[in-house]
Amino acid sequence: MKGIKNMKLYHQPQRIYEELMFSDKKDDGKLKVEDLSSHDQYHYLGTASVDDAIESLNIESEDRILDIGSGIGGPARYIAHKTGCQVIALELQYDLHKIATNLTERCELSGQVEHRCGDILTFPEEDIFFDYIVSWLCFLHIKDRNTLFRKCYNVLNPNGKMYIEDFYKVNEFKDKEMKVLSEDIYCDYLPSSSNYQKHLIENGFSKIEFTDKTNSWKEFVRDRKDKFIQNRDQQMEIHNPEIVKELEDFYKKMSWLYEGGNLGGAIIIASK
Ligand SMILES: C[S@@+](CC[C@H](N)C(=O)[O-])C[C@H]1O[C@@H](n2cnc3c(N)ncnc32)[C@H](O)[C@@H]1O
């Protein structure tokens, strides 16, 4: 677990409670999904990107969804709230999983969102079949794409689909980029766009739509870093100095990687 905790975004995830206190949401009271939306999405472009997934997959109330790498539960709660469907939210890190469970209870969504702590690579395949899999910025942490995609294929219903937001390799990385990806982002392998699609097809998926998002994600990440630096004083009022320093470092490194022109981002929709 130490490896993934090198990524500073995952340090002190309880900082969301400090952000909620700052915006006058009491420590243990009820919450609305909308109260959380600007704090609980650990990916790019917030809930607009979750809306994209809902629309692209046409998620409806009778559907069963698996959210892989669900973080503190933002996308899972939003999908459940918006569509009325059932979601299993699978998260590797226990501290994030516990916060996710607590926030879901406070949103009174526990009947729709079931949080599980575990690794997708060892997710049980018996008796659970999903209409759709969704996953935001998780697969970049997983080197063993064959086991990952085979598992995804096996837990999907016939005609099931998977919506992924992920990194890919546009050009070969420089040594310094590889080091930052490995040490700061816990990312030791990224395929090119053609290899990405090849991995999916080799593991059973038939139709792949690969949409490049590099430019808009680069802009989002640059803007996130600039705004964080501009608002550092306010961040220091909300959080302890260590959190502010670590988030700033993470946001700067992510932006530097995108500006290098070798890191790409994409939405991949794969059909069974
Ligand atoms: C960048 S975060 C995104 C969280 C969430 N999808 C969101 O958008 O708010 C990626 C998450 O994937 C989780 N993760 C990484 N590897 C995983 C694995 N093998 N199984 C389950 N979760 C994993 C990480 O712990 C992390 O919380």
The ligand as an SDF file (V2000), in Angstrom:
LIG
                    3D

 27 29  0  0  0  0  0  0  0  0999 V2000
   -7.3770    9.4200   -9.0360 C   0  0  0  0  0  0  0  0  0  0  0  0
   -8.3320    8.4500   -7.9420 S   0  0  0  0  0  0  0  0  0  0  0  0
   -9.9530    8.6880   -8.6270 C   0  0  0  0  0  0  0  0  0  0  0  0
  -11.0420    8.3520   -7.6370 C   0  0  0  0  0  0  0  0  0  0  0  0
  -12.4480    8.4200   -8.2270 C   0  0  0  0  0  0  0  0  0  0  0  0
  -12.5470    7.5780   -9.3910 N   0  0  0  0  0  0  0  0  0  0  0  0
  -12.8240    9.8240   -8.5960 C   0  0  0  0  0  0  0  0  0  0  0  0
  -12.7800   10.1500   -9.7740 O   0  0  0  0  0  0  0  0  0  0  0  0
  -13.1350   10.6190   -7.7020 O   0  0  0  0  0  0  0  0  0  0  0  0
   -8.0090    6.7370   -8.3920 C   0  0  0  0  0  0  0  0  0  0  0  0
   -8.4420    5.7430   -7.3280 C   0  0  0  0  0  0  0  0  0  0  0  0
   -8.2230    4.4040   -7.8030 O   0  0  0  0  0  0  0  0  0  0  0  0
   -7.8990    3.5990   -6.6760 C   0  0  0  0  0  0  0  0  0  0  0  0
   -7.2360    2.3480   -7.1300 N   0  0  0  0  0  0  0  0  0  0  0  0
   -5.9800    2.2260   -7.6390 C   0  0  0  0  0  0  0  0  0  0  0  0
   -5.7160    0.9380   -7.9250 N   0  0  0  0  0  0  0  0  0  0  0  0
   -6.8190    0.2180   -7.6000 C   0  0  0  0  0  0  0  0  0  0  0  0
   -7.1250   -1.1630   -7.6510 C   0  0  0  0  0  0  0  0  0  0  0  0
   -6.2420   -2.0570   -8.0870 N   0  0  0  0  0  0  0  0  0  0  0  0
   -8.3660   -1.5660   -7.2340 N   0  0  0  0  0  0  0  0  0  0  0  0
   -9.2610   -0.6470   -6.7510 C   0  0  0  0  0  0  0  0  0  0  0  0
   -9.0020    0.6910   -6.6610 N   0  0  0  0  0  0  0  0  0  0  0  0
   -7.7900    1.1190   -7.0790 C   0  0  0  0  0  0  0  0  0  0  0  0
   -6.9710    4.4950   -5.8800 C   0  0  0  0  0  0  0  0  0  0  0  0
   -6.8200    4.0610   -4.5650 O   0  0  0  0  0  0  0  0  0  0  0  0
   -7.6710    5.8410   -6.0250 C   0  0  0  0  0  0  0  0  0  0  0  0
   -8.5650    6.0960   -4.9900 O   0  0  0  0  0  0  0  0  0  0  0  0
  1  2  1  0
  2  3  1  0
  2 10  1  0
  3  4  1  0
  4  5  1  0
  5  6  1  0
  5  7  1  0
  7  8  2  0
  7  9  1  0
 10 11  1  0
 11 12  1  0
 11 26  1  0
 12 13  1  0
 13 14  1  0
 13 24  1  0
 14 15  1  0
 14 23  1  0
 15 16  2  0
 16 17  1  0
 17 18  1  0
 17 23  2  0
 18 19  1  0
 18 20  2  0
 20 21  1  0
 21 22  2  0
 22 23  1  0
 24 25  1  0
 24 26  1  0
 26 27  1  0
M  CHG  2   2   1   9  -1
M  END
$$$$
